[in-house]
Amino acid sequence: MKDLRKKTAIFLPACHGQGLTFHNTHCLCAMQGQARERGFRLQIVTTPKEQNPGLLDMLKSRFPKEDIHIVPDLRDSLTKCVGGILEQCGMAVVQVQGVRNVLALRKLKKHYGSKMPVVVTTHSFRLGRGWQRYVASFVQSLAYRRYVDFTIFQSSATADLFIGSARLLKGKRAGFIPLGLEADIAVNVRSPDVPVGDPDLHSFFGQDGHCNFVYLANFSKNKGHHWILKAIEPLLRRNSNVRFVFAGEGKEKDFIGLRIRQLGLSGQIVLPGRIDRKWVPWVVLQCRAAIVGSRYETFGHNFLEPMTLGVPVIGTPTGIGKSVLMDYLTGFCIMNGDIPGFRRAVEYMISFPAEAHKMGLNAKQMVQGWTWENISASYLRLYEHLLNDCASKGLDQ
């Protein structure tokens, strides 16, 4: 049997259109120490493009230079680089992001077969585009059944929407591994000494007696800002101390901003743009509750982050919201577009601050294990299982 004390995992953390992603960078950094303990060597293959500035430098500060491979694109150069690593080690798990990576590596998979177990994390599959979701997920499922050894869904709700997920899940060729957060996100949250957003949220939060709510999401029709605005308009007119922050960018932002001005609610609803991630905990902790109005989410960090900070969430049953939102326990679960139901949930949070606080504590307890350290350990267990399967197949041949 091949000596598995020298195990290799090739991790592709870049997504099409985004480059090296924030979440995959933090996952890899958390994975590095545990990988060494388990006898793994991680090889990172990524593009120079970054979702946020500084992510590549973060990886370079944690990993040996020879374990980070920069390729110009996620096509031919990616295949050549991964093939070169496999040529040296003989067998390796390859972790990819989405169907484009899978298709780029299909010739290598045909060549190496069971010596190259492929793991794919499913992200977007045209979730917010009606009938296109059915076609996109069906085509992806065909590729995954042919070229992938294990498909990761980030929530059970996502698998429910993915055509072909039942066949992938049967025989344990797919499963659920969520995203995570930094273990210390709720520790030593400090007040920013620089402006946060435009307009600056310091002045918006600065007055005592305000009851604040926050929605962390870019603006698109899928995110539901339009129906949330309809739900909260009469509440804001009756409660001058209630404030909402819609933090994010996107093509619908100007339209929502115009509608807010037309309603005369600019003093109670603010659109500060995208918040620097290091100040998000401070923003969330100024609020009675967070809200999520999405029709679809593959995961939904805007559920997890507030709950980790001890803030309850009023949200829709999509992504992890379907699993973690429980009425009067961790927040409120509202069906997409349910204006009366959403309004009723917000009214409760306004009227019963002590109960809202207790619900936030319950939410924090529910998700307290969702750290990158724990999530990355799940990935390594999966990789080890697949490599052991490969070794067993080789022994039987």
C-alpha positions as CSV (number, residue, x, y, z in Angstrom):
1,M,0.0,0.0,0.0
2,K,1.2,3.5,-0.8
3,D,2.7,5.3,2.3
4,L,0.0,7.8,3.3
5,R,2.3,9.5,5.8
6,K,3.0,11.8,2.8
7,K,-0.4,12.9,1.8
8,T,-1.1,15.7,-0.6
9,A,-4.1,18.0,-1.1
10,I,-4.1,20.4,-4.0
11,F,-6.4,23.3,-3.1
12,L,-7.8,25.7,-5.8
13,P,-9.2,28.6,-3.8
14,A,-10.0,30.9,-6.7
15,C,-13.5,31.3,-8.1
16,H,-14.3,32.3,-11.7
17,G,-14.8,36.1,-11.8
18,Q,-13.7,36.7,-8.2
19,G,-10.2,35.2,-8.0
20,L,-8.8,34.2,-4.6
21,T,-11.7,34.4,-2.3
22,F,-11.9,35.7,1.3
23,H,-13.5,32.6,2.7
24,N,-11.1,30.1,1.1
25,T,-8.1,32.1,2.2
26,H,-9.2,32.0,5.8
27,C,-10.1,28.3,5.5
28,L,-6.6,27.5,4.1
29,C,-4.9,29.5,6.9
30,A,-6.9,27.6,9.5
31,M,-6.2,24.3,7.7
32,Q,-2.4,24.7,7.6
33,G,-1.5,23.8,11.2
34,Q,-3.9,20.8,11.3
35,A,-2.6,19.6,7.9
36,R,0.9,19.3,9.3
37,E,-0.3,17.4,12.3
38,R,-2.2,14.9,10.1
39,G,0.8,14.5,7.7
40,F,-0.7,16.4,4.9
41,R,1.1,18.7,2.5
42,L,-1.1,21.4,1.1
43,Q,-0.4,22.7,-2.4
44,I,-2.2,25.9,-3.4
45,V,-2.9,26.8,-7.0
46,T,-4.5,30.2,-7.6
47,T,-4.6,33.2,-9.8
48,P,-3.1,36.6,-8.9
49,K,-6.6,38.1,-8.8
50,E,-8.0,38.6,-5.3
51,Q,-11.5,39.2,-4.1
52,N,-10.1,41.5,-1.4
53,P,-6.6,43.1,-1.4
54,G,-4.1,41.4,0.8
55,L,-5.5,37.8,0.6
56,L,-2.5,36.5,-1.4
57,D,-0.1,38.1,1.1
58,M,-2.0,36.4,3.9
59,L,-1.4,33.0,2.3
60,K,2.3,33.8,1.6
61,S,2.8,34.6,5.3
62,R,1.5,31.2,6.3
63,F,2.7,28.8,3.6
64,P,6.1,28.0,2.2
65,K,6.8,29.7,-1.0
66,E,7.2,26.4,-2.9
67,D,3.6,25.4,-1.9
68,I,1.9,28.4,-3.5
69,H,1.6,28.2,-7.3
70,I,0.3,31.3,-9.2
71,V,-1.2,30.7,-12.6
72,P,-2.4,33.3,-15.1
73,D,-5.8,31.7,-15.6
74,L,-8.1,28.8,-14.5
75,R,-7.9,27.0,-17.8
76,D,-4.8,25.5,-19.6
77,S,-2.2,26.9,-17.2
78,L,-4.2,25.5,-14.2
79,T,-4.3,22.0,-15.8
80,K,-0.5,22.1,-16.5
81,C,0.3,23.2,-12.9
82,V,-2.0,20.6,-11.2
83,G,-0.6,18.0,-13.6
84,G,2.9,18.8,-12.6
85,I,2.2,18.4,-8.9
86,L,0.5,15.1,-9.5
87,E,3.4,13.9,-11.5
88,Q,5.7,14.5,-8.5
89,C,3.5,13.0,-5.8
90,G,1.7,10.3,-7.7
91,M,-1.6,10.7,-5.9
92,A,-3.5,13.7,-4.4
93,V,-6.9,15.0,-3.6
94,V,-7.8,18.0,-5.7
95,Q,-10.2,20.6,-4.1
96,V,-11.9,22.8,-6.7
97,Q,-14.5,25.6,-6.8
98,G,-17.5,25.1,-9.1
99,V,-18.0,23.4,-12.4
100,R,-15.6,25.5,-14.5
101,N,-12.7,24.1,-12.4
102,V,-14.0,20.5,-12.8
103,L,-14.2,20.8,-16.6
104,A,-10.8,22.4,-16.8
105,L,-9.3,19.3,-15.1
106,R,-11.4,16.6,-16.7
107,K,-8.5,15.3,-18.9
108,L,-6.3,14.9,-15.8
109,K,-9.1,13.1,-14.0
110,K,-9.4,10.7,-16.9
111,H,-5.6,10.1,-16.9
112,Y,-5.1,9.6,-13.1
113,G,-8.5,8.1,-12.3
114,S,-8.8,7.0,-8.6
115,K,-5.3,8.5,-7.9
116,M,-6.8,12.0,-8.3
117,P,-10.0,12.2,-6.1
118,V,-11.7,15.4,-7.0
119,V,-13.7,17.4,-4.4
120,V,-15.9,20.3,-5.6
121,T,-17.6,23.0,-3.6
122,T,-20.9,24.1,-5.1
123,H,-21.4,27.8,-5.2
124,S,-23.7,29.7,-7.5
125,F,-25.8,27.8,-10.1
126,R,-28.1,30.7,-11.4
127,L,-30.1,30.5,-8.2
128,G,-31.9,33.8,-8.7
129,R,-32.7,33.3,-12.4
130,G,-35.8,31.2,-12.5
131,W,-35.7,28.4,-15.0
132,Q,-32.0,28.8,-15.6
133,R,-31.3,27.3,-12.2
134,Y,-32.8,24.0,-13.4
135,V,-30.7,23.8,-16.5
136,A,-27.5,25.0,-14.8
137,S,-27.7,22.6,-11.8
138,F,-28.7,19.6,-14.0
139,V,-25.7,20.2,-16.3
140,Q,-23.4,20.6,-13.3
141,S,-24.7,17.4,-11.7
142,L,-23.9,15.4,-14.9
143,A,-20.3,16.7,-14.8
144,Y,-20.0,16.0,-11.1
145,R,-21.3,12.4,-11.4
146,R,-18.7,11.8,-14.1
147,Y,-15.6,13.6,-12.9
148,V,-16.1,14.3,-9.1
149,D,-15.6,12.0,-6.2
150,F,-17.3,14.2,-3.6
151,T,-19.6,17.3,-4.0
152,I,-19.8,19.7,-1.1
153,F,-23.1,21.6,-0.6
154,Q,-22.8,24.5,1.9
155,S,-26.3,23.9,3.2
156,S,-29.1,21.4,2.9
157,A,-31.3,24.1,1.5
158,T,-28.9,24.5,-1.4
159,A,-29.0,20.7,-2.1
160,D,-32.8,20.9,-2.2
161,L,-32.6,23.4,-5.1
162,F,-29.9,21.6,-7.0
163,I,-31.3,19.3,-9.7
164,G,-29.6,15.9,-9.4
165,S,-28.5,16.3,-5.8
166,A,-30.4,13.2,-4.7
167,R,-28.2,11.0,-7.0
168,L,-25.1,12.7,-5.8
169,L,-26.0,12.2,-2.1
170,K,-26.9,8.6,-2.6
171,G,-23.8,6.5,-1.9
172,K,-22.3,9.4,0.0
173,R,-20.7,11.0,-3.0
174,A,-21.9,14.4,-1.7
175,G,-22.5,16.0,1.7
176,F,-22.8,19.2,3.7
177,I,-19.9,21.3,4.9
178,P,-20.7,25.0,5.8
179,L,-18.5,28.0,5.7
180,G,-16.9,29.3,8.9
181,L,-15.8,32.4,10.8
182,E,-12.7,33.4,12.6
183,A,-12.7,32.0,16.1
184,D,-12.0,35.4,17.7
185,I,-14.6,37.4,15.8
186,A,-16.6,38.2,19.0
187,V,-13.5,38.9,21.1
188,N,-12.2,42.5,21.7
189,V,-14.5,44.2,19.2
190,R,-13.3,47.7,19.2
191,S,-14.9,50.9,18.1
192,P,-13.5,52.2,14.8
193,D,-11.3,55.3,14.9
194,V,-12.0,56.0,11.2
195,P,-15.2,56.7,9.3
196,V,-17.2,53.6,8.6
197,G,-19.2,53.8,5.4
198,D,-20.5,56.9,3.6
199,P,-22.3,58.4,5.3
200,D,-20.3,57.6,8.4
201,L,-22.2,55.2,10.7
202,H,-20.7,56.7,13.9
203,S,-23.2,59.6,13.7
204,F,-26.1,57.3,12.6
205,F,-25.5,55.0,15.7
206,G,-24.4,57.8,18.0
207,Q,-27.7,58.7,19.7
208,D,-28.9,56.8,22.7
209,G,-32.4,55.2,22.6
210,H,-32.2,54.2,19.0
211,C,-33.3,50.6,18.0
212,N,-31.1,49.6,15.1
213,F,-31.4,46.8,12.5
214,V,-28.8,45.9,9.9
215,Y,-28.9,44.0,6.5
216,L,-25.5,43.0,5.2
217,A,-26.0,42.2,1.5
218,N,-25.3,43.6,-1.9
219,F,-28.2,45.1,-3.7
220,S,-30.0,42.8,-6.2
221,K,-33.6,41.8,-6.8
222,N,-32.7,38.4,-5.2
223,K,-31.9,40.1,-1.9
224,G,-35.4,41.5,-1.3
225,H,-34.6,45.1,-0.3
226,H,-37.8,46.2,-2.2
227,W,-40.3,44.2,-0.1
228,I,-38.4,44.8,3.1
229,L,-38.8,48.5,2.5
230,K,-42.5,48.1,2.1
231,A,-42.7,46.1,5.3
232,I,-40.8,48.6,7.5
233,E,-42.3,51.9,6.1
234,P,-45.3,52.0,8.5
235,L,-43.1,50.9,11.4
236,L,-40.6,53.7,10.8
237,R,-43.4,56.3,10.6
238,R,-44.8,55.1,14.0
239,N,-41.3,54.7,15.7
240,S,-39.0,57.6,15.1
241,N,-36.2,55.9,17.1
242,V,-36.0,52.9,14.8
243,R,-33.1,52.8,12.3
244,F,-32.1,50.5,9.5
245,V,-28.7,50.0,7.8
246,F,-28.7,48.5,4.3
247,A,-24.9,47.9,3.9
248,G,-23.7,46.8,0.5
249,E,-23.3,47.8,-3.2
250,G,-25.0,46.7,-6.3
251,K,-27.1,47.7,-9.3
252,E,-30.3,48.0,-7.3
253,K,-28.8,50.4,-4.7
254,D,-29.6,53.6,-6.6
255,F,-33.2,52.5,-7.1
256,I,-33.7,51.6,-3.4
257,G,-32.0,54.9,-2.4
258,L,-34.3,56.9,-4.6
259,R,-37.4,55.1,-3.1
260,I,-36.2,55.8,0.4
261,R,-35.9,59.6,-0.4
262,Q,-39.3,59.6,-2.1
263,L,-40.8,58.1,1.1
264,G,-39.1,60.7,3.2
265,L,-37.2,58.0,5.3
266,S,-33.6,59.1,4.7
267,G,-33.2,59.9,8.3
268,Q,-34.1,56.4,9.4
269,I,-32.6,54.2,6.6
270,V,-29.0,54.7,5.6
271,L,-27.1,53.1,2.7
272,P,-23.4,53.4,3.7
273,G,-22.1,51.1,1.0
274,R,-19.8,48.1,1.5
275,I,-18.5,48.0,5.1
276,D,-14.8,47.1,5.6
277,R,-14.9,43.5,7.0
278,K,-12.9,44.4,10.1
279,W,-15.6,46.8,11.2
280,V,-18.6,44.5,10.5
281,P,-18.7,43.1,14.1
282,W,-18.8,46.6,15.5
283,V,-21.7,47.5,13.1
284,V,-23.7,44.3,14.0
285,L,-23.2,44.9,17.7
286,Q,-24.9,48.3,17.5
287,C,-28.1,46.5,16.4
288,R,-31.1,44.9,18.0
289,A,-31.3,42.3,15.2
290,A,-29.9,41.5,11.7
291,I,-32.2,40.9,8.8
292,V,-31.9,38.8,5.6
293,G,-34.5,39.0,2.9
294,S,-32.9,36.8,0.2
295,R,-34.9,34.6,-2.0
296,Y,-31.9,32.3,-2.4
297,E,-28.5,31.9,-0.7
298,T,-26.1,29.0,-1.3
299,F,-24.8,29.6,2.3
300,G,-25.6,33.0,3.8
301,H,-22.8,34.5,5.9
302,N,-25.2,37.3,6.8
303,F,-27.1,34.7,9.0
304,L,-23.9,33.3,10.6
305,E,-22.0,36.4,11.4
306,P,-24.7,38.2,13.5
307,M,-25.6,35.0,15.3
308,T,-21.9,34.3,16.2
309,L,-21.9,37.8,17.7
310,G,-25.0,37.1,19.8
311,V,-27.4,39.1,17.6
312,P,-30.7,37.4,16.5
313,V,-31.7,37.3,12.9
314,I,-35.0,37.9,11.1
315,G,-34.6,36.0,7.8
316,T,-35.9,33.8,5.1
317,P,-35.5,30.0,5.0
318,T,-32.7,29.9,2.5
319,G,-29.1,28.8,2.8
320,I,-28.2,28.0,6.4
321,G,-31.2,30.1,7.5
322,K,-33.4,27.1,6.9
323,S,-31.4,25.2,9.5
324,V,-30.6,27.8,12.2
325,L,-33.6,30.2,12.2
326,M,-36.1,29.1,14.9
327,D,-39.0,31.4,15.9
328,Y,-38.6,33.0,19.3
329,L,-35.4,31.0,19.9
330,T,-32.7,32.4,17.6
331,G,-34.8,35.0,15.7
332,F,-37.6,34.7,13.2
333,C,-38.0,32.7,10.0
334,I,-40.1,34.6,7.5
335,M,-41.1,33.3,4.0
336,N,-39.7,35.4,1.2
337,G,-41.9,38.4,0.4
338,D,-44.1,37.9,3.5
339,I,-44.6,41.6,4.3
340,P,-47.0,41.2,7.3
341,G,-44.9,38.4,8.8
342,F,-41.7,40.4,8.5
343,R,-43.3,43.5,10.0
344,R,-44.7,41.5,12.9
345,A,-41.2,40.0,13.7
346,V,-39.6,43.5,13.6
347,E,-42.3,44.9,15.9
348,Y,-41.5,42.1,18.4
349,M,-37.8,43.0,18.4
350,I,-38.7,46.7,18.9
351,S,-41.1,46.0,21.8
352,F,-39.2,43.3,23.7
353,P,-35.5,44.2,23.8
354,A,-34.7,41.8,26.7
355,E,-36.2,38.9,24.8
356,A,-34.3,39.9,21.7
357,H,-31.1,39.8,23.7
358,K,-31.9,36.3,25.0
359,M,-32.7,35.1,21.5
360,G,-29.3,36.4,20.4
361,L,-27.5,34.4,23.1
362,N,-29.4,31.3,21.9
363,A,-28.3,32.0,18.4
364,K,-24.6,32.4,19.5
365,Q,-24.7,29.1,21.3
366,M,-26.2,27.3,18.3
367,V,-23.4,28.3,15.9
368,Q,-20.5,28.5,18.3
369,G,-18.7,25.6,16.7
370,W,-18.7,27.1,13.2
371,T,-15.1,28.3,13.3
372,W,-12.7,28.0,10.4
373,E,-10.6,25.7,12.6
374,N,-13.5,23.2,12.9
375,I,-14.6,23.6,9.3
376,S,-11.1,23.1,7.9
377,A,-10.8,20.0,10.0
378,S,-13.9,18.6,8.3
379,Y,-12.2,19.1,4.9
380,L,-9.1,17.3,6.0
381,R,-11.1,14.3,7.3
382,L,-12.8,14.1,3.9
383,Y,-9.5,14.3,2.1
384,E,-8.0,11.6,4.3
385,H,-11.1,9.3,3.7
386,L,-10.8,9.7,0.0
387,L,-7.1,9.0,-0.1
388,N,-7.6,5.9,2.1
389,D,-10.2,4.7,-0.4
390,C,-7.7,5.3,-3.2
391,A,-5.0,3.3,-1.5
392,S,-7.5,0.5,-0.9
393,K,-8.5,0.4,-4.5
394,G,-4.8,0.3,-5.5
395,L,-4.2,-2.6,-3.1
396,D,-7.1,-4.6,-4.7
397,Q,-5.9,-4.1,-8.2
